[in-house]
Amino acid sequence: MGTVVSNKMDKTVIVSVERLVKHKFYHKYIRRRAKFAAHDQGNTCQIGDKVMLTECRPLSRSKRWRVSKIVEKAV
């Protein structure tokens, strides 16, 4: 699950996935982000949408994920 941060390419969106990691020494939670290129077949995703990703076969050099559904549309 992540947020669409870019949709400038054809049938491709960049999704930012955030997770919380506990610091080993300070025991505080830190936010870590990873960006994934995902396949969007119908070009339906907009910037700010929350989407669900599923793993798939390599579709290009950087695309190994597919947008399975849009959970929440951006306002």
N, C-alpha and C positions, 0 to 999 in steps of 0.2 A: 504494500500500500504506500502510495507516495503522492506528491504534488507535481503537476506539470509546470515546468519552468520555461520551456521553449517549444514552439510548434512551427518554426519557420521552414522546416524541411517537408518534402512531400512524403506522406504516409509514415512519418517518423516524429516522435515527441521525445523530449528529454525530461525524465522524471527524477525528482530529488526525493530520496528516501532517508528519513531521519530516525535515529535510534539513540537510546540513552545507555551510556557506558559508565560504570563506576570507576573512579580513579583509585589506583591501588594504594597510594599513600594517604591522600587527603580524604578519601571516602565520600567525595562529592560526585554527583552525577553530571556528566559532560555530554553535550549533544554532538553526535557524529553524523555527517551527511555523506551519502554516496549518490552519484548521478548515473542513471542508466538510460541508454537509448532503447526505446521501445517502439514496436511496430503498431501503427494506428491505421487500420485498413481503410476506413471511410473518412479520414481527416476530420473526425468529430470532436476531438479534444481541444479545449481552449486553455490558455494560461490561467493557472489557479485552480483547475479541476483536480479533485482527489480521485485517483484511479487505482484499480487493482491490477497487478502485473502477474503474468504466469510465464514460466520458463518455457522456451521452445528451442528448436534447432537453430543453428546460426543462419540468419537471414542476410547478413552482410558482415563486413569486418568488425563492426561495433555492436550490431543488434543481435541480442540473444534473448530478448524478452518481448512479450506481446501484451497489449492492453486487453484485459479480459472484460472489464466493465468499468463504467464511470460511476463511482459511488456518490459523488456530490459535485454538482456544477458550480462554477464560480459565479459570484454575483456581479 
